[in-house]
Amino acid sequence: MEYQNVIIKIDEKGKVYIEVDGVKGKKCLQITKDIEKILGTIEKRVLKPEFNDEDDDGNNHLTENI
């Protein structure tokens, strides 16, 4: 069984960073959608190269600054 990990970090200034591991393609956006909605405006989104892989299980990563 493959795992999907969502890592949420909050720095000393209150900025939130979200990273997803264990998926390929755009599925990471669906995984973080509800978290983003709760946190509010996204200031910056950094997509790792694996985002362009075909959607399915794998090693896609997404990092977001909110």
C-alpha positions in Angstrom: 0.0 0.0 0.0 1.4 3.4 -1.0 1.0 6.3 1.4 0.1 9.9 0.7 1.7 12.4 3.0 0.6 15.9 3.6 3.1 18.0 5.6 2.0 21.3 7.0 4.6 23.7 8.4 3.9 27.1 10.1 6.9 29.4 10.5 7.5 32.0 13.2 5.7 34.7 11.2 2.6 32.5 10.8 3.1 31.6 7.1 1.8 28.1 6.3 3.6 25.7 3.9 1.9 22.6 2.6 3.7 19.7 0.9 2.2 16.6 -0.6 4.2 13.4 -1.2 3.0 10.1 -2.7 0.9 11.1 -5.6 1.5 12.0 -9.3 0.0 14.7 -11.4 -2.7 17.1 -10.4 -4.2 14.9 -7.7 -2.2 16.8 -5.1 -4.3 19.9 -5.8 -7.5 17.9 -4.9 -5.9 16.7 -1.7 -5.0 20.2 -0.5 -8.2 21.9 -1.8 -10.1 21.9 1.5 -7.0 22.9 3.5 -6.4 25.9 1.2 -10.1 26.9 1.5 -9.8 27.1 5.3 -6.5 28.9 5.3 -7.5 31.6 2.8 -5.5 33.4 0.1 -2.6 31.6 -1.5 0.3 33.9 -1.9 2.5 31.6 -3.9 2.3 28.0 -5.3 5.5 26.1 -6.2 4.9 23.0 -8.2 7.6 20.4 -8.3 8.5 18.7 -11.6 6.6 15.5 -10.7 3.3 17.6 -11.0 3.6 17.1 -14.8 3.6 13.3 -14.5 0.4 11.4 -15.4 -2.1 11.3 -12.6 -1.8 8.1 -10.5 0.1 6.8 -7.5 3.7 7.8 -7.3 6.0 10.5 -6.1 4.5 13.8 -7.0 5.1 16.7 -4.6 3.3 20.0 -4.1 4.5 22.8 -2.0 2.3 25.8 -1.2 2.8 29.1 0.6 -0.5 30.3 2.0 
